Amino acid sequence: MKKKVGIIPILLIIIICLATGYYFGYMKPVPYISSLLPKPAAAETSAPVIREPYSVEVDLSKPILEQSARTKLLTVKTQKISAAGEIKEAGLFNWAVFSKTKAVVYHGLATFSVDLGTIGEDDISINTDTKTIDIHIGKPSLNIEYLPEETEFFSTSNGLLTFGEMDITPEMNAELETSAKELLYEAVSADDVAKHEAEKFAELSVQEIFEPVVTAAADAAVAELNDPFAVPVYYTVKVIIDG
């Protein structure tokens, strides 16, 4: 009599066979088939942005004009001056024998100044190639201040028929002031050394005023951008005296 095989063992064998086939057929891809499968694309990376410093140009004529309007009259040189003269007291018939004369030395102050308030746009030349700014100004003007308290009077020279010292009347004092200013002005105008020094002082003084102004304007333009790569452009101020 044959022994019957149970259904459970048979089912276990079938399950084992199916599992084995699934494992080898699906879970383990054939090597050459795996090589044919598309590879995942590499993630794209953007190149880093490299920035370079750049120059910032600014209109420098505006701050120059603003500063010139604020400064206006600029004194560049002051010096003490003197000039010799003579006062005369006419006698009878205006004859020399009846006249008196007195030598006198006038003293005063000579002041040279330039009017920066007259600077206009046409007086400013900006050269971006040489990084220079030419500012044209006029020659220093001369002003004379007479110092009457320092006037020196010398002994009176009398005519043959006159005696005593000359009395200085109020009318003569008025004439003295007019004569003193004229003589002092003529003395300084003829002094080429004084005029040359005044022009040199004018060039230096005006340059010292505007050089910091244009530098500050260049720095302010960069600061306003708030960009570490922004670089200011600095200019050198040159003063040219016309006329």
Salt bridges, closest charged atoms under 4 A:
GLU150 OE1 - LYS80 NZ 3.22
GLU152 OE2 - HIS107 NE2 2.67
GLU165 OE1 - LYS102 NZ 2.84
GLU177 OE2 - LYS181 NZ 3.65
ASP192 OD1 - LYS195 NZ 3.52
GLU197 OE1 - LYS77 NZ 2.98
GLU203 OE1 - LYS200 NZ 3.82
ASP227 OD2 - ARG51 NH2 2.81
ASP242 OD1 - HIS136 ND1 3.14
